[in-house]
Amino acid sequence: MDAIMETLKSAPKYFELIGFADILDMAIIAFGIYHLFRFVRRSRSGQVVKAIAFIVVAMALANTYNLRIIRTVLNNAVELGVIALVVIFQPEVRRFLEQMGSGKIKELFVAESYSNDLENAIKETIEAYESLSRDKVGALMVFERRTLLDDVLKTGTTLDCQVSAQLLKNLFWNKAPLHDGAVIVRNGRIVGAGCMLPLSGNVNLSRDLGMRHRAGIGISENSDAVVAIVSEETGSISVAINGMLKRHLSPETLERMLRLELMPDAGEEGKSTAARLSNVFKGLKGDNSNGKEDS
């Protein structure tokens, strides 16, 4: 207690030594660290960062308790890991340098508001899917969230345009060059079309599901994306989230799901996907989740 009181008494003296330059220096470092973590969290490198943090903690414990064998193994792993990190983080490093060179460094750190674009994207998607479902035209749309899908975009045609019902119907028309792939939506804008998605590895999926649905489930297993699907055979609308597929949805239910997942209310943000999905379908008796569906 005496030590604490002594420290509190001497605290004003330490504060007197802090100048404006020191405050500015700490603020810049804190700003950079915060947005670096924010940038990593938005990319698919978050799990790698957690592994690195685990190795750092393990090295600290090994040094503290003099665990020589573990320390030697970890030191050698870190030396080789520096090269591995350059390879692992190559897409992120390249994106960072490209945006620096193009004067778009602000996009990496500043959170912009995309609510208007998302609102328009949801509205136009519902209009398009209602028509596509009626005409039994297959469709596959991936709404990107925190997990960036740059690798998927490389497999298709890069675009940068607003979401519109007429454009979606043209893209998914069965004689259009890009109709077989997926449309990728980022921040309420179409950034790619004709993109190839990874198929789900789940062996327990219904045999009624075709490649379009398996691809939609696959990308939802590998990312936090929301995937909206229209069956070419039946015209039925489905949504895949976190490897879960909800089938035979009405346009109204699709709109509600997209709003909850892409534009969550403050009260919904802390809930799990399962809890939010439960709220979406609570009291809805018209949507049947069983039955045959293909393509």
TATA-V8736 format. One line per field, one symbol per residue. phi: phi as a letter, one per 30 degrees, with the letter a starting at -180 (. if undefined). A space follows every 50 residues. Layout:
# TATA-V8736
phi->???
This chain:
# TATA-V8736
phi->.dddddddddeeddddddcddddddddddddddeddddddddcdcedddd ddddddddddddddchddddddddddddddddddddddcedddddddddd dcicedddccdcccddddedddddddddddddddchcdbbcccdbdddcd dddddbcdbaaddbdddddddcedcddcddcccccbhibdcabidccddd cddcdddddcdddddddddddcacdcccbcdddcidcbbcbhicccchcd eddedddddddcbddedcddddddddddddcdiccdcccckdabi
